[in-house]
Amino acid sequence: MFENQTEPTFGATRVVEPKTSSLRYLLLGWCKIIASDVVKARALENRSETVVSYLLEALEASSANASLDVKSLAKLVLRGDYISQLASVIAEETSDNEIAAYEQKVLETIAEIPEPDDGQIEKLIANGLEYLPDAVIASIGAESFALSETLCAGVVGAAENLRRSLEIEHDACCALDFEAQGLRNHLETLRPKERRERRAEITADAAAVEERARNWREKNKMALDGIVDALALLADEGADDEKLYDALVNIGRVNAAALETLEEGIKWRYGEQSPEAVLLSPKAGKCVLFMGDDLDALMQLLNQAEYNEVDVWTHGDSIVAHSLKAFREKKRLVGHYGGSWRNQKSELGAFPGGILVASAPIEEPDGSYAPYIFTTKPSYCESVAVVPRKADGSYNMSPVIRAAKDSSGFFRAQTLEKLPVGFGGETKVLDAVEHAARAIRDNRLEKIVVIGGQDANGDSNDYFTRLFAAVPSDAFVISFGDVKFRFDRSLITPTPYGVTKLVDVGSERDANAALRFANTLTAELDREPGNAPLAFFVSLWGETSLAFLLSLCALGYRGVVVGPKPPACWTPAFVNAMRERFGVRLADDPAADLAQ
């Protein structure tokens, strides 16, 4: 839904895959309708987990990075009809028992929806044509479309982050509640004298644990409400531009909250990041390549690879796993192969083992590696098989392991090359802030450069490669996302400030570490965000990158440079509006952009 293209054409959005694009926009149409009823239901204090779950699933499926096949998308669209009926029920004065009964009926109906046939799919695709960009632009004009499309993209990006946070929240907060109760129970087991002496301490510890869980839930609830509000506003054809611009700022706040709780969840489940020099050179042995940000799937793959003596390599953003405690304990996670997702055609084809793609953009493979690549979900790549599920819902990685064993594997390399990652942990971020603040106060450092986002396909002029090279040798870069694979690793040298030129804090999902660095440094220097000694460059490819840009705007940071090309829907007038309101600038020449 947030299509980019290799040339900076304005005024129209090129539809890359007409069938899936039509269904994705149709899904968004359902989401807007459903959200309008959810807003009404919220006023009545009526909520439905089924409706919320569908909204987040549908929003993620509508992402331009989603690779769902046509049948899966069509089935989601068909479910939308029933979820909309449920949303209408909870939007009325209805008793809890009536809502529960209707919700159960809807769930039973949805479970029995058959696989859509070709005729149904074609009909749904035809229904979605009126939601495609060209049709909407003809109706409301290119300027209004640029604004609403940008807001919608921000909603999708924030929803992707929130959904991952919510997947961890339930288990984490239940564990925290159990921990707090355990502390109170332990207090009661102490002898009277010790109980009196330690009551205040243990009670405070229990309260702090409960507060952590409560804040987690409240932030996610606020984020969910903000997403629903934005969708409902998009459904209102009479909404004026000022409300939509205000909604852009609010979605930026929503995304910042979602990133914060997502970071908390990743730390709770896998441990905090710590620096790690990740092997980039081949290591002899049978191997599997993992691409994607579904860390649960990676953990399951590692557990099954352990017993089969198969090495696991990461690709793209999943390099962050090497810096997390739970993954560092896995001896079969040996290194990182290749660069970003955009290089998959050449890099995956050359990989000598099995390949697993989990929640990452995927392109149709050629015949050379099609038999060796698998996904965790159905995709529009017809030649790619889906790994089966076990009875408990976990993945059966046997096909991937077999593909690895049937391949040649790596031969031992002649050279040793490594890449430092994992500086997103709280201690390392504070260290970087301390070094930066001291250097800035001593007038030895003018600005810190922050470069992040998803690597852009078709960036023929290699903007971010030249940008990194243009950063002075005595300055350093905070990075996140797979755009870092554009950087020349020979330039990653020590600086005079106790850090290397590249301080990588993780994947796009770890962008909160970059926000923590920026906010902490700004506070340490007693400056406003708009006057912070920070230069932000965002690789604006995909909805999560756009949501991060909106978070920077919402937090008050100005002068953010986006590129290497603007989204196709951005018109010159909208670009001017983003510059005037938020100080957003389009990438031009790296050296000139740095100088500004």
GIRA-V545346 format. One record per pair of residues at least 24 apart in sequence whose C-alpha atoms are under 6 Angstrom apart, sorted by sequence separation. I is the first residue (numbers start at 1). J is the second residue. D is the distance in whole Angstrom. If there is no record, write none. Layout:
i:I j:J d:D
i:I j:J d:D
//
This chain:
i:31 j:55 d:6
i:286 j:310 d:5
i:287 j:311 d:5
i:288 j:312 d:5
i:289 j:313 d:5
i:290 j:314 d:5
i:291 j:315 d:5
i:316 j:340 d:4
i:477 j:501 d:6
i:480 j:504 d:6
i:536 j:560 d:5
i:537 j:561 d:5
i:538 j:562 d:5
i:539 j:563 d:5
i:559 j:583 d:5
i:560 j:584 d:5
i:561 j:585 d:5
i:562 j:586 d:5
i:563 j:587 d:5
i:287 j:312 d:6
i:289 j:314 d:6
i:290 j:315 d:6
i:293 j:318 d:6
i:316 j:341 d:6
i:476 j:501 d:4
i:477 j:502 d:5
i:478 j:503 d:5
i:479 j:504 d:5
i:480 j:505 d:5
i:537 j:562 d:6
i:558 j:583 d:5
i:559 j:584 d:5
i:561 j:586 d:6
i:562 j:587 d:6
i:180 j:206 d:4
i:292 j:318 d:6
i:476 j:502 d:6
i:477 j:503 d:6
i:478 j:504 d:6
i:480 j:506 d:5
i:481 j:507 d:4
i:530 j:556 d:6
i:561 j:587 d:6
i:450 j:477 d:6
i:452 j:479 d:5
i:454 j:481 d:6
i:455 j:482 d:6
i:480 j:507 d:5
i:481 j:508 d:4
i:529 j:556 d:5
i:530 j:557 d:5
i:449 j:477 d:5
i:450 j:478 d:5
i:451 j:479 d:5
i:452 j:480 d:5
i:453 j:481 d:5
i:454 j:482 d:6
i:455 j:483 d:4
i:480 j:508 d:6
i:529 j:557 d:5
i:530 j:558 d:5
i:180 j:209 d:6
i:450 j:479 d:6
i:452 j:481 d:5
i:454 j:483 d:6
i:553 j:582 d:6
i:223 j:254 d:5
i:372 j:403 d:5
i:24 j:62 d:5
i:173 j:213 d:5
i:46 j:90 d:6
i:354 j:400 d:5
i:276 j:323 d:6
i:41 j:90 d:5
i:274 j:323 d:5
i:354 j:403 d:5
i:20 j:70 d:6
i:27 j:77 d:6
i:34 j:84 d:5
i:37 j:87 d:6
i:41 j:91 d:4
i:273 j:323 d:5
i:354 j:404 d:4
i:37 j:88 d:6
i:40 j:91 d:5
i:273 j:324 d:5
i:353 j:404 d:4
i:272 j:324 d:6
i:34 j:87 d:6
i:271 j:324 d:6
i:37 j:91 d:5
i:270 j:324 d:6
i:271 j:325 d:5
i:353 j:407 d:5
i:280 j:335 d:6
i:352 j:407 d:6
i:270 j:326 d:5
i:279 j:335 d:5
i:280 j:336 d:5
i:352 j:408 d:6
i:353 j:409 d:6
i:278 j:335 d:6
i:280 j:337 d:6
i:352 j:409 d:5
i:1 j:63 d:6
i:2 j:64 d:6
i:435 j:497 d:6
i:1 j:64 d:5
i:294 j:358 d:6
i:288 j:353 d:5
i:292 j:357 d:6
i:294 j:359 d:6
i:287 j:353 d:5
i:288 j:354 d:5
i:289 j:355 d:5
i:290 j:356 d:5
i:291 j:357 d:5
i:292 j:358 d:5
i:288 j:355 d:5
i:292 j:359 d:5
i:292 j:360 d:5
i:155 j:227 d:6
i:423 j:504 d:6
i:424 j:505 d:4
i:423 j:505 d:5
i:421 j:504 d:5
i:422 j:505 d:6
i:449 j:534 d:6
i:450 j:535 d:6
i:453 j:538 d:6
i:454 j:539 d:6
i:456 j:541 d:5
i:447 j:533 d:5
i:448 j:534 d:5
i:449 j:535 d:5
i:450 j:536 d:5
i:451 j:537 d:5
i:452 j:538 d:5
i:453 j:539 d:5
i:447 j:534 d:5
i:451 j:538 d:6
i:454 j:541 d:6
i:429 j:517 d:6
i:433 j:521 d:5
i:424 j:513 d:5
i:453 j:545 d:5
i:162 j:258 d:5
i:59 j:156 d:5
i:151 j:248 d:6
i:158 j:255 d:5
i:161 j:258 d:6
i:165 j:262 d:4
i:168 j:265 d:6
i:323 j:422 d:5
i:60 j:160 d:5
i:23 j:125 d:6
i:26 j:128 d:5
i:22 j:125 d:6
i:23 j:128 d:6
i:22 j:128 d:5
i:25 j:131 d:6
i:22 j:129 d:6
i:342 j:457 d:5
i:288 j:404 d:6
i:287 j:404 d:5
i:286 j:404 d:6
i:470 j:591 d:6
i:287 j:409 d:6
i:286 j:409 d:4
i:467 j:590 d:5
i:285 j:409 d:5
i:285 j:410 d:5
i:284 j:410 d:5
i:284 j:411 d:4
i:284 j:412 d:4
i:283 j:412 d:5
i:11 j:142 d:6
i:282 j:413 d:5
i:281 j:416 d:6
i:281 j:417 d:5
i:280 j:417 d:5
i:280 j:418 d:5
i:279 j:418 d:5
i:278 j:418 d:5
i:277 j:418 d:6
i:278 j:419 d:5
i:277 j:419 d:5
i:340 j:482 d:5
i:277 j:420 d:4
i:276 j:420 d:6
i:276 j:421 d:6
i:275 j:421 d:6
i:276 j:422 d:6
i:339 j:485 d:5
i:275 j:422 d:4
i:274 j:422 d:5
i:275 j:423 d:5
i:273 j:422 d:5
i:2 j:153 d:6
i:273 j:424 d:6
i:273 j:425 d:5
i:272 j:425 d:6
i:317 j:482 d:5
i:316 j:482 d:6
i:320 j:506 d:5
i:317 j:507 d:5
i:35 j:228 d:5
i:35 j:231 d:6
i:36 j:232 d:5
i:35 j:232 d:5
i:32 j:231 d:5
i:32 j:232 d:6
i:32 j:235 d:5
i:260 j:512 d:6
i:259 j:512 d:5
i:67 j:361 d:6
i:256 j:551 d:6
i:65 j:361 d:5
i:252 j:550 d:4
i:253 j:551 d:6
i:252 j:551 d:4
i:253 j:554 d:6
i:252 j:554 d:5
i:249 j:554 d:5
i:69 j:378 d:6
i:68 j:378 d:6
i:69 j:379 d:4
i:68 j:379 d:4
i:69 j:380 d:4
i:67 j:379 d:5
i:68 j:380 d:6
i:157 j:543 d:4
i:157 j:544 d:4
i:154 j:543 d:6
i:158 j:547 d:6
i:153 j:543 d:5
i:157 j:547 d:5
i:154 j:546 d:6
i:154 j:547 d:4
i:146 j:569 d:5
i:146 j:570 d:5
i:6 j:458 d:5
i:13 j:568 d:5
i:13 j:569 d:5
i:8 j:565 d:6
i:12 j:569 d:6
i:10 j:568 d:5
i:11 j:569 d:6
i:9 j:568 d:6
i:10 j:570 d:6
i:11 j:571 d:6
i:10 j:571 d:5
i:4 j:567 d:5
i:4 j:568 d:5
//
